[in-house]
Amino acid sequence: MKQNHNLLVVIDAQRAFVDPAGSLARAFGFDEVRPAVPALSRLRAFLTERSSDARIVLVRSEYHPGQFTGGQLDHPLADLCVPSRNIDCEWAEGLDTSRASAVVTKHHADATEEAAYREVIDQAIGNGARQIVFVGFQFTTCVRASALTTLDLVGSRGVRVAVAEGLTGSRTSSYRPTREGLSRVEFTRRELQESGVAVVGEFDEAV
């Protein structure tokens, strides 16, 4: 692994979260995933044109039936990222995965629950990584959870953790204000910042 101070962790760039035929769009309509489309376009361009700016780790999800529906198997999201049930587990269309130094499969929202992910992070730090930048899907769930717990893992080792929101997607409903007046996106942004995770627009703003 070559020397590079930046590690880019791409979370769940899979068809489940961005594709018209993925579980989210089939369950709630394509408008629900529409904000992820430009984020995916920017991410594809970055991985194609700027991959030398960071080492890249791809994290993908494989879940079991009913994992996020309380065991309810007739729910529209019962087969979210369940292997062989649909197209959810496939990489998003046009995503260049060839430059990744590692691919980790996670079975929970939080990537740090996987020993393979923790090993990749340790190896990257040992090879000089001083900043870990998260991108991918979704900002309010898997990206959030993985960034926060990764900060817990590496913060005491002098490693900065950031989220490049411009390369990160959220559901349309996550932008709507809740009863408390904040959208889930805004609440997540504040939570990350208050916890010590930098939230920036683009990758260049993190470096």
C-alpha positions as CSV (number, residue, x, y, z in Angstrom):
1,M,0.0,0.0,0.0
2,K,1.6,3.3,-1.1
3,Q,2.1,6.2,1.2
4,N,-0.8,8.5,1.3
5,H,-2.2,10.6,4.2
6,N,-5.8,10.3,3.1
7,L,-8.0,7.2,3.3
8,L,-11.3,7.4,1.5
9,V,-14.0,5.0,2.8
10,V,-16.9,4.5,0.4
11,I,-19.9,3.2,2.2
12,D,-22.7,1.2,0.4
13,A,-22.3,2.6,-3.1
14,Q,-24.8,-0.1,-4.1
15,R,-27.9,-0.2,-6.3
16,A,-30.2,-0.6,-3.3
17,F,-29.8,3.1,-2.5
18,V,-29.5,4.9,-5.8
19,D,-31.1,2.7,-8.5
20,P,-34.7,2.9,-9.7
21,A,-34.8,-0.9,-9.4
22,G,-33.3,-0.9,-5.9
23,S,-35.3,-1.6,-2.8
24,L,-35.6,2.0,-1.6
25,A,-37.0,3.2,-4.9
26,R,-39.3,0.2,-5.4
27,A,-40.7,0.7,-1.9
28,F,-41.1,4.5,-1.8
29,G,-40.7,5.7,-5.4
30,F,-37.7,7.0,-7.2
31,D,-38.2,10.5,-5.7
32,E,-37.1,9.1,-2.4
33,V,-33.6,8.3,-3.7
34,R,-33.4,11.2,-6.1
35,P,-30.9,13.3,-4.0
36,A,-28.5,10.3,-4.2
37,V,-28.2,10.6,-8.0
38,P,-26.0,13.7,-8.2
39,A,-24.0,12.5,-5.2
40,L,-23.3,9.2,-7.0
41,S,-22.4,11.1,-10.2
42,R,-19.8,13.2,-8.3
43,L,-18.5,10.1,-6.6
44,R,-18.1,8.2,-9.8
45,A,-16.1,11.1,-11.3
46,F,-13.9,11.3,-8.2
47,L,-13.1,7.6,-8.3
48,T,-12.3,7.8,-12.0
49,E,-10.3,11.1,-12.1
50,R,-9.0,11.7,-8.6
51,S,-8.4,8.3,-7.1
52,S,-4.6,9.0,-6.6
53,D,-5.6,11.6,-4.0
54,A,-6.4,8.9,-1.5
55,R,-6.3,5.2,-0.8
56,I,-9.7,3.8,-1.3
57,V,-11.7,1.3,0.8
58,L,-15.0,0.1,-0.5
59,V,-17.5,-1.1,2.2
60,R,-20.6,-2.9,1.0
61,S,-23.6,-4.4,2.8
62,E,-25.1,-7.8,2.9
63,Y,-28.0,-8.2,5.3
64,H,-30.4,-11.0,6.2
65,P,-34.2,-11.0,5.5
66,G,-36.2,-8.7,7.7
67,Q,-33.1,-7.2,9.4
68,F,-34.4,-3.7,9.3
69,T,-38.1,-4.5,9.4
70,G,-38.4,-6.1,12.9
71,G,-38.5,-9.5,11.2
72,Q,-41.5,-8.6,9.1
73,L,-40.9,-10.4,5.8
74,D,-43.7,-8.9,3.8
75,H,-42.4,-5.3,4.4
76,P,-41.1,-3.6,1.2
77,L,-37.6,-3.3,2.8
78,A,-37.5,-6.9,4.1
79,D,-35.0,-7.9,1.4
80,L,-32.8,-4.8,1.6
81,C,-29.3,-5.8,0.5
82,V,-30.1,-9.5,0.9
83,P,-27.9,-11.5,-1.4
84,S,-29.5,-13.2,-4.4
85,R,-33.0,-11.7,-3.7
86,N,-32.7,-8.6,-5.9
87,I,-30.1,-6.2,-7.4
88,D,-29.5,-4.4,-4.2
89,C,-26.0,-5.8,-3.5
90,E,-24.6,-4.9,-6.9
91,W,-22.3,-1.9,-7.2
92,A,-24.0,1.2,-8.4
93,E,-23.9,1.5,-12.1
94,G,-20.7,3.0,-13.5
95,L,-18.8,2.9,-10.3
96,D,-15.1,2.2,-10.8
97,T,-14.1,-0.3,-8.1
98,S,-10.8,-1.2,-9.7
99,R,-8.6,1.2,-7.7
100,A,-9.8,0.1,-4.3
101,S,-7.1,-1.3,-2.0
102,A,-9.7,-3.3,0.0
103,V,-13.3,-4.3,-0.1
104,V,-15.1,-5.0,3.1
105,T,-18.5,-6.6,3.5
106,K,-20.5,-5.5,6.5
107,H,-23.6,-7.1,8.0
108,H,-24.7,-4.2,10.2
109,A,-25.2,-0.4,9.6
110,D,-21.9,0.3,11.4
111,A,-18.8,-0.9,9.5
112,T,-16.7,-1.0,12.6
113,E,-18.6,-4.1,13.8
114,E,-16.6,-6.0,11.2
115,A,-13.1,-7.2,12.2
116,A,-12.0,-6.9,8.6
117,Y,-12.9,-3.2,8.5
118,R,-11.0,-2.6,11.7
119,E,-8.0,-4.4,10.3
120,V,-8.1,-2.3,7.2
121,I,-8.2,0.9,9.2
122,D,-5.2,-0.2,11.4
123,Q,-3.2,-1.1,8.3
124,A,-3.9,2.2,6.7
125,I,-2.8,4.1,9.8
126,G,0.3,2.0,9.9
127,N,1.0,3.0,6.4
128,G,0.7,6.7,7.1
129,A,-3.0,7.6,6.9
130,R,-3.7,10.7,9.0
131,Q,-7.2,11.4,7.8
132,I,-10.2,9.2,7.0
133,V,-12.8,10.7,4.8
134,F,-16.3,9.0,4.5
135,V,-18.6,9.2,1.5
136,G,-21.4,7.1,0.2
137,F,-24.9,6.1,1.3
138,Q,-26.8,7.0,3.4
139,F,-25.5,10.1,5.2
140,T,-28.0,9.7,8.1
141,T,-27.5,6.0,8.7
142,C,-24.5,3.9,7.7
143,V,-22.2,6.8,6.9
144,R,-23.0,8.5,10.2
145,A,-22.7,5.3,12.3
146,S,-19.4,4.3,10.7
147,A,-17.8,7.7,10.9
148,L,-18.7,8.2,14.6
149,T,-17.4,4.8,15.7
150,T,-14.3,5.1,13.5
151,L,-13.5,8.4,15.3
152,D,-13.7,6.4,18.6
153,L,-11.2,4.0,17.2
154,V,-8.6,6.4,15.8
155,G,-9.1,9.8,17.5
156,S,-6.5,9.1,20.2
157,R,-4.0,8.2,17.5
158,G,-3.9,11.6,15.9
159,V,-6.1,10.7,12.9
160,R,-8.8,13.1,11.7
161,V,-12.2,11.8,10.6
162,A,-14.3,13.7,8.1
163,V,-17.4,13.3,5.9
164,A,-17.5,14.8,2.4
165,E,-21.2,15.5,2.2
166,G,-21.1,16.4,-1.5
167,L,-20.1,12.8,-2.3
168,T,-22.7,11.4,0.2
169,G,-26.4,10.8,-0.4
170,S,-29.5,10.9,1.7
171,R,-33.2,10.0,1.2
172,T,-35.6,12.8,0.2
173,S,-37.5,12.2,3.4
174,S,-34.4,12.9,5.4
175,Y,-34.4,16.5,4.3
176,R,-37.9,17.2,5.7
177,P,-38.1,18.9,9.1
178,T,-39.2,16.7,12.0
179,R,-41.4,17.9,14.9
180,E,-38.3,19.3,16.5
181,G,-37.7,21.5,13.5
182,L,-34.6,19.9,12.2
183,S,-34.3,17.5,9.3
184,R,-32.5,14.2,9.8
185,V,-29.8,15.5,7.6
186,E,-29.3,18.6,9.6
187,F,-29.5,16.7,12.9
188,T,-26.9,14.2,11.6
189,R,-24.6,17.0,10.4
190,R,-24.7,18.7,13.9
191,E,-24.2,15.4,15.7
192,L,-21.1,14.6,13.7
193,Q,-19.6,18.0,14.1
194,E,-20.3,18.1,17.8
195,S,-18.7,14.7,18.2
196,G,-15.5,15.8,16.4
197,V,-16.2,14.5,12.9
198,A,-15.6,17.3,10.3
199,V,-18.4,17.7,7.8
200,V,-17.2,19.3,4.5
201,G,-18.8,19.8,1.1
202,E,-16.2,18.1,-1.1
203,F,-13.1,16.0,-0.7
204,D,-10.8,18.9,-1.4
205,E,-12.2,20.8,1.6
206,A,-11.1,18.0,3.9
207,V,-7.5,17.8,2.8
